[in-house]
Amino acid sequence: METPFRKTNLDNIQSATIVNERSLFASVFTWMFVALGLTTVCSLVFAYVPEFGNLLFKFDETGARVGTSIIGWVVMLAPLGLVLLMNFAFNKLSFLALMGIFFGFSALMGISLSSIFLVYRLDSIGVVFASTCALFGVMAVAGYTTKADLTKMGSLLMIGLIGIVIASLINMFMRSDTMGYIISIISVVVFTGLTAYDVQKIKALAQANDGSADFKKMGIMGALTLYLDFINLFLSLLRLFGKRD
């Protein structure tokens, strides 16, 4: 009788890993696409239905806009609070609660982004959105298929992201078009790279799947991460190439 010295479970382990990866990425991209759809619907409603859009602004007695309303400020600031809540209360939140917060965040982002329809031409927004989808897709595939470890690149990109935030805050007071243009160029580079890095990071998480409830919630967090990469990449490209009304 031949002794099966070479018989191992490596094939089973590899097969399980592939199943885990596909399952997690299916969850991540499903939630992400649903969130982007919700963002798109909310932005269009608040852009083209005056009864909703006017809730974001204050008006004087002549009907002219004179500033942002309380609702407008809530819409602008609440998404940041919801992202922090999802990250810091991850262990305490149930899957349904996390999902609800994510969709609430997506809706508020859509309402906030409705302002781009007041600034840029609709056809220009469509072209930039399609370009963002193509670029995001290429980098997502690159991040999934590359054998190179992107950890070091990710660390550098996170430093660049911090620099972008600081520079953007400074430019809120300087109001320099040149500085804004430079920030947008750097943002495109940073968020393009982060897309590949984040996809690789999600892939690594899938390989450590233990089937726990917390791991299932990682599908939502992965969707949030890639959603933010996509939205920031889109806005950066729009500032660079969007045609204004």
QUIZIQUI-V338386 format. One record per residue. N is the residue number from 1. NEAR is the number of other C-alpha atoms within 12 Angstrom. Layout:
N&NEAR  N&NEAR
This chain:
1&4  2&6  3&6  4&7  5&7  6&9  7&10  8&10  9&10  10&11  11&12  12&12  13&15  14&14  15&14  16&20  17&22  18&20  19&19  20&27  21&28  22&23  23&25  24&35  25&36  26&23  27&27  28&34  29&31  30&22  31&31  32&32  33&25  34&23  35&35  36&35  37&21  38&26  39&30  40&29  41&24  42&30  43&29  44&28  45&24  46&32  47&28  48&20  49&17  50&15  51&12  52&20  53&30  54&27  55&24  56&29  57&26  58&20  59&15  60&12  61&8  62&8  63&11  64&12  65&16  66&14  67&17  68&22  69&19  70&16  71&21  72&26  73&20  74&22  75&33  76&25  77&19  78&25  79&28  80&23  81&20  82&30  83&29  84&19  85&22  86&32  87&23  88&14  89&20  90&27  91&20  92&16  93&22  94&20  95&24  96&17  97&20  98&34  99&32  100&21  101&31  102&43  103&33  104&28  105&36  106&38  107&32  108&36  109&39  110&32  111&39  112&39  113&37  114&34  115&30  116&30  117&30  118&21  119&18  120&25  121&19  122&23  123&17  124&24  125&33  126&22  127&20  128&29  129&28  130&19  131&23  132&31  133&26  134&18  135&26  136&36  137&23  138&20  139&30  140&32  141&22  142&24  143&30  144&27  145&17  146&18  147&15  148&14  149&21  150&25  151&21  152&14  153&24  154&25  155&18  156&19  157&28  158&23  159&19  160&24  161&27  162&18  163&19  164&29  165&21  166&15  167&24  168&24  169&17  170&16  171&20  172&15  173&13  174&13  175&14  176&16  177&16  178&14  179&20  180&25  181&23  182&22  183&35  184&31  185&26  186&30  187&38  188&34  189&30  190&34  191&42  192&40  193&36  194&40  195&44  196&38  197&39  198&42  199&42  200&33  201&30  202&38  203&35  204&26  205&29  206&32  207&25  208&22  209&27  210&16  211&18  212&14  213&19  214&22  215&27  216&31  217&34  218&40  219&39  220&42  221&40  222&38  223&37  224&42  225&32  226&40  227&41  228&31  229&38  230&41  231&36  232&34  233&38  234&38  235&29  236&32  237&36  238&35  239&30  240&26  241&25  242&26  243&21  244&17  245&13
